[in-house]
Amino acid sequence: MTIDKLKGSKVRFDVKVPAEKFEEGLDHAFKVENEKVEIKGFRKGKAPRHVYENKYGVESLYQEAIQHVLQDTYYNAVVDEKIDVVAQPKIDLDPNKIKRGEDFTYGVTVAVRPEVELGEYKNLKVEVVPAKVSDSEVKAEIERKLEQNAEMIVKEDGKLEKGDTAVFDFSGSIDGEKFEGGSAENYELEIGSGNFIPGFEEQMIGMKPEEEKDIVVTFPKDYQQESLAGKEATFATKLHEIKVRKVPEFDEEFVKDLDIDGIETKEDYQEHVRKELVGAKEKQNENHIRQTVVTKATENADFEIPEEMIEEEKNRLYQAQVNQIKQYGLDFKTYLQYMGKTEEQFKQELEAQAEKSISQQLVINEIGKKEDFEVNEEAVKAKYDELQEQYKSQNVTMDQIKQAIPESAVKVEIIYGKTVDFLVDNAEVVTEKKAK
């Protein structure tokens, strides 16, 4: 068999089907089609071959016979020639030229796994920032943690100000008629957040607890609820109480309330925060190194991904995203609105993601082969144990995990990790110098 290499990581070859092979296909087709018809004098599916052919003609078996023969001969050709296909083939065949008792030939064009020509993948230069933390960073992090531990307390005296949280009732109406969704009780709103209709929060400023006030606003012309868009509304409002955020002081009491082992004083906590920040920067550097060596090794390699391979991965990512969105109780169109994207933009992003993922997988796999990395049984078992622990809360059994994730996929993942570790170990990591 002659296999012609085409552009775009595709190949073309011809498959010859002997007359006797097509006859086998006709035998198969007769068994299938005979079950579908009723011929007078015979039970369904029991009519002899010659009776069936006299009534319907042998040509009625051609479509099923051709399909059967194509599947069989194509599969055998791919296996015999060790063609690593990655998509459904395109078949070049004119059924009208097929005749019983004669050989016929059909052409196949199919996308195959790209041949990867590796470039430089050792001694890749990666720049990282120093994993050092300044006093100002420690101070900023402590302030952030203080903000996280802030409490809302009732403001005993004074009027409602910007930044305060109002607890109030409101009832909206247009031309004296209340409208759906325009009323609530004990609603909490941070004044100045901009979460209400423009002008509403500003008119609340200066109110005192138990004060009542009519607030008049106009809905924006592009308001999402069309029945309210551009209309003037009056909200009968009653303020119940005012809350303010109280940020705790950074003192010994705050430190002790955190209940961290070995941390008793402010100085202890400052050092604890410093170590946390250093650890976070080290982790960022580690991730940056891994991502960079994979990216550079991929950029240095030469290969051509077939469009079909990208399309298939894009569709897989698309379906996975849609399923995940459904789990959140959203429909796809609503999700796109939230994200501010069109479906076309969404698919373009997935296509870029698919191409990047495939590119990196191809290159890392090729490096793994070249470096002859192997996976032993202990590593496979350890990976399955890790997966079982990961899904422990969902009561997934080991048999279910192995059925969902075959050993071949586990080995690929392990070799991928080994290869990336190899790239990292052989990288030239340079610490950036801070500008003076």
C-alpha positions in Angstrom: 0.0 0.0 0.0 1.3 3.5 -0.9 0.7 6.1 1.7 1.0 9.7 0.5 1.8 12.4 3.1 -0.2 15.6 2.7 0.0 19.0 4.2 -1.6 19.6 7.6 -0.6 16.2 9.0 -2.8 14.2 6.8 -2.2 11.1 4.7 -3.9 9.6 1.7 -4.0 5.9 0.6 -6.1 3.5 -1.5 -7.7 0.4 -0.2 -8.5 -2.5 -2.6 -11.6 -4.6 -1.8 -11.6 -8.0 -3.5 -14.9 -9.2 -5.0 -15.1 -12.0 -2.4 -14.8 -9.4 0.4 -17.8 -7.5 -1.0 -19.7 -10.8 -1.2 -19.1 -11.2 2.5 -20.5 -7.7 2.9 -23.6 -8.7 1.0 -24.1 -11.7 3.2 -23.9 -9.5 6.3 -26.3 -7.0 4.7 -28.8 -9.7 3.9 -29.0 -10.8 7.5 -29.5 -7.2 8.6 -32.1 -6.1 6.0 -34.0 -9.4 5.9 -35.0 -8.8 9.6 -36.6 -5.5 8.6 -39.0 -6.8 5.9 -42.0 -9.1 5.7 -42.4 -11.4 2.6 -45.6 -13.2 2.1 -45.4 -16.9 3.0 -42.4 -16.5 5.3 -42.0 -15.3 8.9 -40.2 -12.0 9.3 -36.5 -12.5 8.8 -36.9 -16.1 7.5 -37.2 -15.5 3.8 -34.5 -17.3 1.7 -31.8 -15.1 0.0 -33.0 -15.7 -3.6 -36.6 -14.8 -2.6 -35.5 -11.6 -1.0 -33.3 -10.6 -4.0 -36.1 -11.4 -6.5 -38.4 -9.1 -4.6 -36.1 -6.2 -3.7 -33.0 -6.7 -5.9 -29.5 -7.3 -4.7 -28.9 -3.5 -5.0 -31.0 -3.0 -1.9 -28.2 -4.6 0.1 -25.4 -2.4 -1.3 -25.6 0.4 1.2 -25.3 -1.8 4.2 -22.8 -4.0 2.5 -20.5 -1.1 1.5 -20.7 0.4 5.0 -19.7 -3.0 6.5 -16.9 -3.6 4.1 -15.5 0.0 4.5 -15.4 -0.3 8.3 -13.7 -3.7 8.2 -11.1 -3.0 5.5 -10.3 0.6 6.7 -9.7 -0.7 10.2 -7.4 -3.5 9.0 -5.5 -1.1 6.7 -4.9 1.4 9.6 -3.7 -1.4 12.0 -1.5 -3.2 9.4 0.2 0.0 8.3 0.4 1.4 11.9 -1.3 4.7 10.9 -1.9 6.8 14.0 -5.2 8.4 13.0 -6.7 11.2 15.1 -10.0 11.9 13.3 -12.7 10.4 11.2 -11.6 9.6 7.7 -12.9 11.1 4.4 -13.8 8.3 2.0 -13.5 8.8 -1.8 -15.9 6.2 -3.3 -18.6 6.2 -6.0 -21.1 3.6 -5.0 -22.6 3.6 -8.5 -19.4 2.0 -9.8 -19.5 -1.0 -7.5 -20.6 -4.2 -9.2 -21.1 -7.6 -7.7 -18.4 -10.0 -8.6 -15.8 -7.3 -9.3 -13.0 -5.8 -7.2 -13.2 -2.1 -6.3 -10.9 0.5 -4.7 -11.7 3.4 -2.5 -9.5 6.3 -1.4 -9.0 7.5 2.2 -7.8 10.9 3.4 -7.3 11.1 7.2 -5.6 13.3 9.8 -2.8 11.6 11.6 -0.8 12.4 14.8 1.7 15.0 13.8 5.4 14.2 13.5 7.2 16.4 16.0 10.7 17.7 15.3 12.0 18.7 18.7 14.1 21.9 19.1 16.0 22.9 22.2 14.4 21.7 25.4 17.3 21.6 27.8 18.9 24.5 29.5 15.9 26.7 28.8 16.3 30.1 30.5 13.6 31.1 32.9 13.6 34.4 34.9 12.0 34.5 38.4 11.5 37.2 40.9 13.3 36.9 44.2 11.1 35.2 46.9 11.7 38.0 49.3 9.1 39.9 51.3 9.4 43.5 52.4 8.1 44.9 55.7 5.5 46.9 53.7 4.2 43.7 52.1 3.8 42.1 55.5 2.0 45.2 56.8 -0.3 45.3 53.8 -1.1 41.6 54.2 -1.9 42.0 57.9 -4.2 44.9 57.1 -6.0 42.7 54.5 -6.5 40.0 57.2 -7.8 42.6 59.6 -10.3 43.7 57.0 -11.3 40.1 56.5 -12.0 39.9 60.2 -14.1 43.1 60.3 -17.5 42.9 62.0 -20.7 44.8 61.2 -21.9 46.7 64.3 -24.9 49.0 64.8 -24.2 52.7 64.6 -25.8 54.0 67.7 -25.7 57.8 66.9 -25.5 59.9 63.8 -26.9 59.9 60.3 -26.5 57.5 57.3 -23.2 58.3 55.5 -21.5 57.0 52.4 -19.8 53.7 53.3 -22.4 52.8 56.0 -24.7 49.9 55.5 -28.5 50.7 55.6 -31.1 48.2 56.9 -34.4 49.4 55.5 -37.8 48.6 53.9 -38.7 49.9 50.5 -41.8 49.7 48.3 -41.6 51.0 44.7 -44.5 52.3 42.6 -45.0 53.9 39.2 -47.9 56.2 38.8 -49.2 54.9 42.1 -49.1 51.2 41.0 -46.6 48.8 42.7 -44.5 46.7 40.3 -43.0 43.3 40.7 -39.7 43.1 42.4 -39.9 46.6 43.7 -40.4 45.9 47.4 -38.4 44.3 50.2 -38.1 44.4 54.0 -34.9 44.6 56.1 -32.9 45.0 53.0 -29.1 45.6 53.6 -27.3 48.0 51.2 -23.9 49.6 51.4 -24.3 53.2 50.6 -22.0 54.2 47.7 -21.8 50.7 46.3 -23.8 51.6 43.2 -25.9 48.5 43.5 -29.2 50.4 43.3 -30.7 52.6 40.6 -28.6 55.8 40.1 -29.7 58.5 42.6 -31.3 56.1 45.1 -28.3 55.7 47.4 -27.4 59.4 47.3 -30.9 60.4 48.5 -30.7 58.1 51.4 -27.6 59.8 52.8 -28.5 61.9 55.9 -31.4 59.7 57.0 -31.7 58.6 60.6 -33.0 55.3 62.0 -36.8 55.0 61.9 -37.0 57.9 59.4 -39.3 57.5 56.4 -38.7 59.1 53.1 -40.0 59.0 49.5 -37.1 58.5 47.1 -37.8 59.4 43.4 -35.6 57.9 40.7 -35.7 57.2 37.0 -34.8 53.8 35.7 -32.1 53.8 33.0 -33.3 53.6 29.4 -31.3 50.4 28.9 -32.6 48.8 32.1 -32.8 45.0 31.8 -36.5 44.9 32.7 -38.0 46.5 29.7 -41.3 47.3 31.4 -39.4 49.7 33.8 -36.8 51.1 31.4 -36.8 54.9 31.3 -39.7 55.3 33.8 -39.9 57.4 36.9 -40.5 55.5 40.2 -41.2 56.5 43.8 -39.9 54.3 46.6 -41.5 54.6 50.0 -38.5 54.0 52.2 -38.1 53.4 56.0 -34.6 53.2 57.5 -34.4 50.8 60.5 -30.8 50.9 61.5 -27.3 51.8 60.3 -24.4 49.4 60.4 -20.7 50.2 60.1 -17.7 47.9 59.6 -15.5 47.7 62.6 -12.0 46.6 61.7 -10.1 45.0 64.7 -6.9 46.5 66.0 -3.7 44.7 65.4 -2.9 43.8 69.0 -2.2 40.8 71.2 -5.9 40.0 71.6 -6.4 39.8 67.8 -3.4 37.5 67.5 -4.6 35.2 70.3 -8.1 35.1 68.8 -6.7 33.6 65.6 -5.7 30.6 67.6 -2.6 29.6 65.6 -0.2 27.1 67.2 3.0 28.7 68.4 1.8 32.3 67.6 1.3 34.4 70.8 2.6 37.9 70.1 2.4 40.5 67.3 6.0 39.8 66.4 5.2 36.0 66.1 2.3 36.8 63.8 4.3 39.2 61.7 6.9 36.5 61.1 4.2 33.9 60.4 2.7 36.2 57.7 6.2 36.8 56.3 6.7 33.0 55.9 3.3 32.6 54.3 4.1 35.3 51.7 7.6 33.9 51.0 6.0 30.4 50.5 3.4 31.9 48.2 6.1 33.6 46.1 8.1 30.4 46.0 5.0 28.5 44.7 4.4 31.2 42.1 8.0 30.9 40.9 7.6 27.1 40.8 4.5 27.3 38.7 6.1 30.0 36.5 9.1 27.8 35.8 7.0 24.8 34.9 4.7 26.8 32.6 7.7 28.6 31.0 9.8 25.5 30.2 6.7 23.8 28.6 5.9 26.9 26.6 9.5 27.4 25.4 10.0 23.7 24.5 6.8 23.8 22.5 7.8 27.0 20.7 11.1 25.5 19.8 9.6 22.4 18.3 8.3 22.1 14.7 5.0 20.3 13.9 1.7 20.9 12.2 -1.5 20.0 13.9 -4.4 18.9 11.7 -7.5 21.0 11.9 -9.6 18.0 12.7 -7.6 17.4 15.9 -8.1 20.9 17.1 -11.8 20.8 16.2 -12.3 17.6 18.1 -10.6 19.0 21.3 -12.5 22.2 21.0 -15.8 20.4 20.9 -14.7 18.3 23.9 -13.9 21.5 25.9 -17.1 23.1 24.7 -19.3 20.2 25.9 -17.4 20.0 29.2 -18.0 23.8 29.8 -21.7 23.5 28.9 -22.1 20.6 31.4 -20.3 22.5 34.1 -22.5 25.5 33.5 -25.6 23.3 33.8 -24.4 22.1 37.2 -24.5 25.7 38.4 -28.1 25.9 37.4 -27.5 28.3 34.5 -28.3 27.9 30.8 -25.6 28.6 28.3 -27.0 31.8 26.9 -27.4 33.3 30.4 -23.8 32.4 31.1 -22.6 34.1 28.0 -24.5 37.3 29.0 -22.8 37.2 32.4 -19.4 36.9 30.8 -20.1 39.6 28.2 -19.2 37.2 25.3 -20.9 36.0 22.1 -20.9 32.3 21.4 -18.5 32.9 18.5 -16.0 34.6 20.9 -16.4 31.8 23.4 -15.7 29.2 20.7 -12.7 31.2 19.4 -11.2 31.2 22.9 -11.8 27.4 23.2 -10.1 26.8 19.9 -7.0 28.7 21.0 -7.1 26.8 24.3 -7.4 23.5 22.4 -4.5 24.3 20.0 -2.3 25.2 23.0 -3.2 22.1 24.9 -2.6 19.8 22.0 0.7 21.5 21.1 2.1 21.1 24.5 0.9 17.5 24.9 2.5 16.5 21.6 5.9 18.1 22.4 6.0 16.8 26.0 5.1 13.3 24.8 7.8 13.4 22.2 10.4 14.5 24.8 9.3 11.7 27.1 9.8 9.2 24.3 13.3 10.6 23.4 14.4 10.5 27.0 12.9 7.0 27.3 10.9 7.6 30.5 9.2 4.6 31.9 6.4 4.0 34.3 6.4 1.1 36.7 3.5 -0.7 38.4 4.2 1.0 41.7 3.8 4.5 40.1 0.5 3.4 38.5 -0.8 2.1 41.8 0.2 5.2 43.6 -1.6 7.4 41.0 -4.8 5.3 41.3 -4.6 5.5 45.1 -4.2 9.3 44.8 -7.3 9.4 42.6 -9.3 7.3 45.0 -8.4 9.6 47.9 -9.4 12.6 45.7 -12.9 11.1 45.1 -13.2 9.7 48.6 -16.0 12.0 49.6 -18.1 10.9 46.5 -17.8 7.2 47.5 -16.3 6.3 44.2 -14.8 2.8 44.1 -11.4 1.8 42.6 -13.2 -0.2 39.9 -15.2 2.8 38.9 -12.1 4.9 38.7 -10.2 2.4 36.6 -13.2 2.1 34.3 -13.4 5.9 33.8 -9.6 6.4 33.7 -7.8 3.5 31.9 -4.2 2.6 32.9 -3.0 3.9 29.5 -4.2 7.4 30.4 -2.7 7.2 33.9 0.7 6.2 32.3 0.5 9.2 29.9 -0.2 11.5 32.8 2.7 10.1 34.9 5.2 10.4 31.9 3.9 13.9 31.3 4.8 14.9 34.9 8.1 13.2 34.7 9.0 15.0 31.5 8.0 18.4 32.9 10.1 17.7 36.0 13.0 16.8 33.7 12.6 20.1 31.9 12.6 22.0 35.2 15.6 20.2 36.5 17.5 21.0 33.4 16.4 24.7 33.1 18.6 27.7 33.7 16.7 29.6 36.3 17.8 33.2 36.7 16.7 35.6 39.4 15.6 38.9 38.1 17.4 42.0 39.5 15.1 44.6 40.8 15.4 48.0 39.1 17.0 50.6 41.2 
